[in-house]
Amino acid sequence: MSSEAGPDRIFFTEVGPRDGLQNLPLELPTEAKLELIRGLLDSGPDLVEASAFVSPKWVPKLADAEVVMSRLIAERGPEVLSLVRVLVPNRQGLGRALAAGVKRVIVNVGVTDTFNQHNLNRSTAETMAEIGEVSQEAAHSGCLWDASLSVAFGCPYEGRVEPQRVVELASEMAGMGASEISVADTIGVADPDQVSRLVGALAERVPLQQLSLHLHDTRGMGLANALAGYRGGVRRFEGSVGGIGGCPFAPRSTGNICSEDLLYLLQRVGASVGVDIEGLCQVALQLERTLGRELPGRLYRAGIWEPESAQAGEGGLAQTRGRPGGRSLVI
C-alpha cells in the first residue's frame, strides 16, 4: 500500500474474499480462502474484505468467518486488523465480529424496501434503525464501521431508483458516523452519466472523501462508470480480483468490477495507485487454477502493456512470470 497522499491518491478495497466468493457455484475450503487473502494482502490494497459474519443458513460459503479471522491474526499478528474488514448484517453479526477481534466492519442496506426484504428480511427503515444501534456499539468498542447502499442505481424488483433516495440514506449514514459510504451498482445497470449525476448530488450532502463506488460490470459498463466517478472526484473504489462474484439475492447480478482492470485504468489516467497491479494479476492466475475456469477479468489474461519495452526492440515482452502457456503478465 502506498503512503502517498494527494488529490489523486486512490483508496482501494478488495472485496473478492467476501463479495466475490459468496456467489460462486462451489464452496472453497478455508485454506484456499486464506491463500487468496494472503495474496491479496501482499499486493497492498488499503483494505481486504475478508469474510462476513452472516448466518450460515443464508450464506453457507462464508460460515468459516471466525476461523478465517483467527488464522489471519495468528499468521500476521494483530497488525493485520487494520487491513481487513468484514460484513455484518446486524447486531448479532457485530457481536461475533468483535469477539473475533475485528476492528473494522461494513453494514449494508438496500435502497429499496423490496430488495432489502430479499437481502435482509426486513424493511429499509428497520435496517436503518438497527444500523443506528450497530454504529453505537461499534463506536463503544473502538471499531470503525463503513456503510454500503445496495441497488443505488437500479433495483431488480422496483426498477428505477430516485437519486434523492440514495442521497438521503447516505446523508443519514454520514450523520451516524460512518467512516466510508459505499454506493453500489448491485445489478450493473448504471451508465456514466447516471454515475456523474449521482456523485454530484451526493457531494452536496456527504463529504466526497468518504464516498466509495462499488460497481459491477454485468453489462460491460463498469470501467466507464468508474472513470466517470473518478472524474467526478471519487477517490475510493471497491473491486473483486479477477472480476469474480455478485449478489446472491439479486437475479443475474454477476460481474463485480475486476480489481486489476479497474486499477490499471485509474493508473493510466493519472491516479496514484499504491496497489501492486501485477501482484493482483498473479493472484487472479492462481485463483483461476484453484477454480478450474477462466475468470471474467481481462488484464491478468492480456498482460500489462509496457510501451518502453516495445520501443527498446523487445516487442513489449517481459520475463515470463507464471502465465499458463508461457505468456507473460507484462507485455
N, C-alpha and C positions, 0 to 999 in steps of 0.2 A: 504493500500500500504506500502510495506516495505521500510525503509530508507537505508537498507544495500546497500553498493556499493561493487563492486568487479568484477572480470573477469567472474563469473558465474551468476551474477545478471540478471534476465530476466526483460525486459521492455515489458509489455503486454498491448495490445489494444483490448478491447472488441467491436466487430462490430455488434453484434446482433440487436440492435435497428434500425440500418440502413441497413446493408447488409443482415441481417437475415430476417427482416420483409418485405423487398421490393418484395420478390419473393413468399410470402405466397399466398395461394388461397383466403384468406379472408383479409379484412381490419380491423385492430384493432382500437377501439376508442382511442382517445387521452389519456384518463385516464388509460387505460390498458398499453399504451406505457410508460407513466410516472411511473406506478407501476414497470414495467420491469426495467427502467433506475434507479430508486431508489434502487432496489435490487442489481443491478449490481454495482452501485457506492459504496454501503455499503460493498460489497465483496472485494473492494480495488484494482481494476486494475489501471494501470497508466493512461489510457485514456479510455473513453467510446465514441464510435462514435454514437452520439445521434440521428442524422437525416441527411437530405440532402436538400439543398436549390436548388432544381431542379424544372423544370416545372411540375406542377400537371398534365399536359396533358400526359407527358411521364411516370411519376411515381406517380400516384394518391394516393398511400398508404402513401406517405410522404408529403402530401400537408399541413399538420399542423405544419411544422417545426418552424415557428415563435411562435406559441402557446406553443409548447413543450419547446423552449428555455426560453420564458417569464416565464412559470410556474416554471421551474428549478431554475432560478435566484431568483424568488420571494420566493421559498421554502428554498433554501440553501444559498442564498447570492451570491455576485459576486465571492466568492472563488471557486465556482463550475466551473467557466470558465477555470480554469487551469486543470480541469479533463475531459473536454469534447472537442470533435472536431466535425465538420460537413463536409460533402462533398459539394463542389461547382463545377459545371461543367464549369463555365465561369465567366466573369466579372460581369454579372448581378447577378449571384448567390452569388458572393463575396459581392456585394453591399448589398444584402438582409441580408447576414450573419453578416456583420459589423453593419448594422442598428439594428440587434437583439442583439448586444453586444458580439458576438462570438470573441474569442481570438486565436482560432486555427482551421484551415481548412485543407482539403485534396483535391487535384486536381487529375484528372485521365486522362491517355492517353492510347489508345490501341497500342500495339507494331506493329500491322499490320494495314494497311490502311483499309482493308475491315471490320475488327472488329470495328475500330474507326468510320467508316461511320455508322454502325448499332447502335453503342452506343451513339455517339455524333454528328452524321450527318455532319461530315467533315473529312478531311484527317488528318493523324497523324501530318504532318508538320503544318497544320493550327492550330491544337490544341496546339502544342508546342509553336507557336507564341503567342497564347492567354495566355498560362501559363506564358510566359515571362511578359506579361502585368499584370496578376494577381499577380505574385510574387512582382512586384514593388509596386503595390497598397497595398498589404498586408504588406510589409515592412514599407511603409509610414504610415500605420495605427497601427503599433505595433502588428500585427497579425502574429503568426507563421504559416507556411504552410508546409505540407507534400505532397509527390507525390506518386502516385500509377501507376504501369505499368501493365496493364491487358494483358492477354494471353501471358505471358512471356515464357511459356514452350510449348505452342502449341495453334494454332488458329482453331476454328471450321470451318472457311472459307478458310484459306490458308494453313492449315496443320502445318508442322514443322517450328519452329522459330529458326533462327540462333542466338546463344548466343551473337555474336558480336553486333547484332542489339539492344539487351537488354542493353548491356554494354554501347553502345554509348548514348542511351537515358538516362540511369541512370547517366552517367557522365555529360550530359548536365543539368539535373535537379540539380545535386550537385553544378554545377557551377552557377546556378541561385540562390542558397541559400536555397534549401530545407532542412528542419530540419531532415526529415526522408524520405527514399526512400523504398517504399514497392513493392516487386516483387511478382506478383500474378499468381498462377496456376489456372486461372479462370475456366477452364473446367475439372480440375482434371486429367491431363494426364501425369504429371511428375512422374519420378521414382527417387530413392535415388541417383543413380549415376549421373543422369542429374542435380539434385539439387546440388550435390557436385561440379560438373564441373562449373556450372553457378556461384555459390557462389565464387569459386576460381577465376574465370575470373573477376567478379565484384570487388573483393577485390583488384585487381591490379589498379583499376581506381577510386574506391569510398571508402571512409573511412568505414571500416567494422562496426563501431559503429553506423553508420547511416542507415545500411541496415536492412530491415524488411522482413519477409516472411509471405505471405498471401496464405495459402494453402487450397485446397478443398479435400474432402475425397470421391469424386464421384466414384472412382474405388477402394476404400479401401486402398489407398497408403498414405493418409495424415499424419499419425503418423510416418511412416517410413521415409517419406520425411522431416518431422520436425526434427527427430533425426539426419538425415544426415546434415541438415542445422546447427543444434546446434554443432555437432562435427566439422563442418567447420568453426565455430567461430561466427555464427549469435547468437545474444542475444535479438533481437526484434522479436516478433511474434504477429500475429493477430488471433483471433478466434471468433466463434459465439456460445453463450450459447445454450446448447442442440444440437448443430450442425445444427441449422435451416438456411435456406436461400440458396442463389445462385444468379447468374446474370440473370435478365430477358431478356437480349439481347444476351445470348449465349445458344443455344439449349441444353437441358438436363444437364445444369451445376448445378445440385443440389449438396448439400453436402459441405457446409463450414465446415472446421475442427472444431470439438467441443472444446470449451474453456476448460471445466473442464477435458476432456480426455487428451488434449494437455498438460495442466499444470501439471497434475498428472504424465504423462510420464516424463516431464522435471525434476520434483522434484525427481522422482525415480532414475534418472541417475546423480543426484548431483547438479542440478541447484538450485540457490537461487530464490525461487518463493514467492513473497510477497503477493500474492492473497489468499484470504480465499477460498480454493477449495470446502470445504463443503458448504460454503455460496453460491457458484455458483451452486452447486447441488440443493440447496433449491430453488434458482431462477428458475432452469430448471424444478423442480417439479411444481412450481406454474405456469410456462408457459405452461406446459403440461395440467394442469387443464383449463387454460384460452383458449387454442386452442382446447381442447377436443380430443386430439390424442397424441399417444406416439411420442416422439422426437427421432431423429437419434442417439443422444449421448448414450454412454454406462455407464459411471461412475455413473450418477445420478440414474440409474436403478440397477446397480450391487452393488454399495456401495464402500466406501473407505476401503481397506484392512489394518487392524492394527494387524500385527502378534503378538505383545505383548499381546493383549487381548486373542488371541487363546492360547498362551503359559501359560497364567495365569488360564487356565481351563474354560474360558468364551466362548469358541467356536468362538472367533472373533466377537461376537455380542456385540454391544454397545446399549445405550439407543435409543429407537425408536424416530425419530425426524420428523414425518410427512409423512413418506413414505406410500402411499396407501397400504392397506392390512397389516399394522403393521410392515412392513420391515424397517430396519434401514438403514440410509445412510452410517454409519460407521460399517464395519464388520471385 
